[in-house]
Amino acid sequence: MTIRIGTRGSDLALAQALAVQRDLEAMGEGTELVIVKTTGDLDLSQSFADLGPAGVFAVELRIALLKGEVDIAVHSAKDLPSQTPEGLVIVAAPERVAAHDRLLILPEHHDPEAKGLPLREGARLGTAAARRTALAKSMRPDLEIQTLRGNVPTRIQKLKDGEHDAILLAAAGLDRLHASAGRGECEPPSLDGLIIHDMNPEEFTPAPGQGAIAIEARAEDTAAEIAARLNDPSAKLCLDAERVVLSAVDAGCHTPFGVWCREVDPGLAMTAFMEVDGVLRTAGARGEDPAVLGAIVAGELLGREA
């Protein structure tokens, strides 16, 4: 069979889909890329919270799966809402890359001695994420938070054009684009002239699934069985744990929320935060079972026993 791979059309989405395509073809499978336009791609003027229900980058891909127009969908795992539609299943999470955020700064607005974020007082910080906004404001109330939308190259160009003094992006997206550019699949994102600062994920909590790819398919479909062979057990274990918390706290694009799970010796370690009534609640725990660990952390965030 030819496995039809559903993907968004951005350079980053294509880089992820092409990686899956290469792995499938290395297994001897025939493949075809199918580009699907999503709500999040069509409206680039608003913040994510303003676009409506969670999953603006996933809904059309899921519809295409349910209609049989594609056989698998390749998502940035952080774009997936907490609930998976009936009939679909996340069959694989390939090896996860960096989960942390990366701060890109115009040199004239860089202050390496500043606390929290290395930015001059009153700097304009571009982001569309409620999570990044809440964390940045908690560290630096003096910053001016501005809405930043568009694909990665567009966001970087807006920074270079002076629309913002600094912007926050996922390190994974930048790293994947550089790797894809090295294979001649796209133009590399140009960071020339910018100050690059990697955020500590234990202090600046990532989004659930950040740095991970989720491959979704129709349950019990032949393509699901094939794509499941691309799963990295460690990546899937941590993704499952993070999605347990996401589901339990029912956090959509409007809710400032982050959770990060990683393997430690022994077991798993998780840290999380959520804004409740204007206050940032934090939680953390260690364990071996992702469902139990996720329930404990969610319980702490919600102010109740798991």
N, C-alpha and C positions, 0 to 999 in steps of 0.2 A: 504494500500500500504506500501511497504518498501521504505523508503526514503534513497537513496544512497548519502552519504555525501562525497564530494570530498575534499581532503586535501593534502598538502605536507607531506613528511614523517619525517621531523625533530621532535625532542622532543617537541619544542615549538608549531609547527603547530598541532601536534597530541594533545597536551594539550588543545588547543583552540577548535579543532574539537570534542574532547571527551566531553568538556563542553557543546557544542551545542547538541551533541548526548544525554547526560544525560537529558538536558532540554526537548528535543523532546520526549524521552521515558517517562519522567514524565508526559507528556501530553497524553500518551497512544499510541504514534506512533512507528511503527517498523522502525528500522534504520540499515544501513550497512555502514562502513567506506571503502572508496576507496582511496588508496594512489596513487597520480599522481606525477611523476617526472617532475620538472620544469627546465627551462634553468638556473635559478639562482642557483639551487642545483647541476647541472652537472658541472659547471665551477666555482671552488672556488679559482682560482689563480688570478683573476683580480678584480679591484675595480668595483663597480656597474656602474659607468659611462662608463667604458671600455666595458661592456657587450652588448652595443647597445641600442635599443629602450627601453623606460620605460616599466615596467610591467614584468620584467624577472621572477618574482616569481608568476605571475598570468596567463600568456598567455596559458599554457597548461591546467590549470584548466578551463579556459573559453572555450577552444576548447572542452574539455570533456563535458562541459555543453551543448554547441551547438550541439554536436554529440549525445546527449542523453545518454552518458555513466555514468553520475552522475546527480542527481536531484537538489542538491544545492552545492555550493562551499563555504568553510569557508576560508576567507582571513584575514591576518593582514591588516587592512584598509590602513596602510601607504604604502603597496606594490602595491596598485592599481593605475594605470595611470589615467590621468584626464578624459579620454573618456571611456564610457561603450559601448561595442559592441551592435549593433542593435539586439534586441530579448532578451537581458539580462537586469536585473534590480537588484539593491541592495535593497533587501526586508526588511532587518533588521540590526540594530546595537545593539547587547546586551549591557548591562551596561558596560561603559568604565572604565578602571582602570587608573593608573598613566600615564600621558602623557610625563613626563619629562625624560631627559637623566640621566644616572648614570655613574660617573667616578670611575673606579677601578684602584688603584694605588699600585705599589710595595712600601713598606714602606721606602726604602732607597731613593726613588725619590719623596717623599711627602714633600711639603713645605707649611704648613698651613698659613704662612705669605705672600705668593706670591699673587699678584693681578690677578684677572680674574680666573685663574685655580690654584689650590693648588699644583703646580708641581715645582720641581727644574728647574733652568735655563737649556735650551737645552734638556729637557727630550724628549724621543721618545714616541709619542702618536699614538696609533693604531686606525684606523677607515677606512671604505671604502666609507663613505658618503660625498658627496660634501658639504652638509649643515654643518655637524659637522666640516669638514676641514676649511671652510670659517669662521665659528664662532670662532673656536679655534685660527686660525691665527690672527683674528681681536683682540682677547683678549691677545694673547701671540705670537707675531711674532718670538720669539726665539725658539719655539718648533719645533722639527723635526716630521713631519706628515708621518706616514708609513701606507701602505695598510694592512688592516686586514679583512680577509674573513673567512668563516666557520660558523658552527652553534654556538650557545652560549657556550656550554661546550668547544668546540674547541678553541674559542677565549680566553676564560679564561685560558685554559691550555697554550696557546701561551704566555700569559702575565706571568704566573708563570714560564715558561721555560726561561724567560728573553729575548724573541724576541722583546718585547716592555717594556717600563717603566710604561705605563698607557694605558688604553683602554676606549673607550666610548661605552656604550650599552644603549638600551632602558630599563628603569626601569620596564616597564610593562612585558617585556619578562622574566626578572629575577624573578619578583614576581609570574608570572603565572607558571614558572617552579618549584619554591619552593612549590606552592600550589599543583601542579600536583604530585610532589614527595611525598607530604604528603598523597596523596591518593594511593601511590604505583604504579603510572603509569610510572615513570621514575626515574633515579638517580638525586638527587638534585645537582644543580651547586655548587661546593665547592668554597666559598669565603674566606676560612680560610687563615689568614696571609696577607690579602689585606686591604688597606685603602679604605673605601667606601665614596664617596662624591656625594650627589644628587645635580644636577644642577637646578638653578632657571629657570623655563620655561619662565618667563617674560624677562630674560636676554639671555638665551640660548634657542632660539625658537625651539620647536619640529617640526618634520615632520608632514604634514597634515595627520590626522587619527592616529597618534601615540597613542598607548594605547587602540585603538578601534578595534573591530572585525567587519568585514563586511560579511554578508551572501548574496550571489548572487544566483539568480535562473533565469530560463526562465520566461519571462513575461507571466502572465495569466495562469501559470501552477499550478496544484493542490499543488505541493510541495511549490511553492512560497507563496500561501495563508496560508499554515500551518506554514512555517518558519517565516512569518511576525508576528506571535503571539509572537515571541521571542524579538521583538523590544523594546528597551528602548527609549522613546520619547526624553529625554534630550540628550542621546548619538547620536541619529540620527540627531537631530537638529544641533548640533555642527559639526558633520561630514559633513552634507550637506553644511554648511556655509564654512567650510575649503575647500571642493571640488569645490565650486564656485570660490574661489580664485585660486586654483590649475589650473582649466580649463582656467580661464581668462588670467593668466600669462604664460600658456603653459609651465610649468616648468617640465622638465624630470630629469633623473638621473644626467645629466651634469650640471644642473643649481643649484647653492647654493640657496636654498629657504626653508623657514619654515613658518608655520602658526599655531596658537593655538587659539581655540575658547572655551569659557566656559560660563556657565550660571552665571549671577549676578542678583542682585535685584535692578532694574528690567531688564529683557531682557538678552542680550548676550554681551560679551566683546571679542574683537579679537585683537591679535597682530601678526605681520608678518614681514618678512624681505626677501630681494632678492638681490643677487649680480648682479649689472649692470655695465659693463665696469670696473670691478675691485673694484667698490665701493659698500658698503652695504647700501641699502636703507631700511628704516624701516617705518612701518605704523601701525596704530591702530585706532579703532573706537568702538562705542557701538551702539546697536540697537536691534530691536525685530525680524525683518524679516531676515532670513539667506541669502536669495538671495540679498537683498538690502545691507546688511552689507558686504557680500563678494564682491559685486561690488564696494563699496566705498573703501575698503582696497586694492583691486586689482588696482583700479584707482590711488591710492596714490603710490603704488609700481611702476606702469608703468609711473608715472609722468604726468598723465592726470586726468581730471575730470571723475568720474564714470558715 
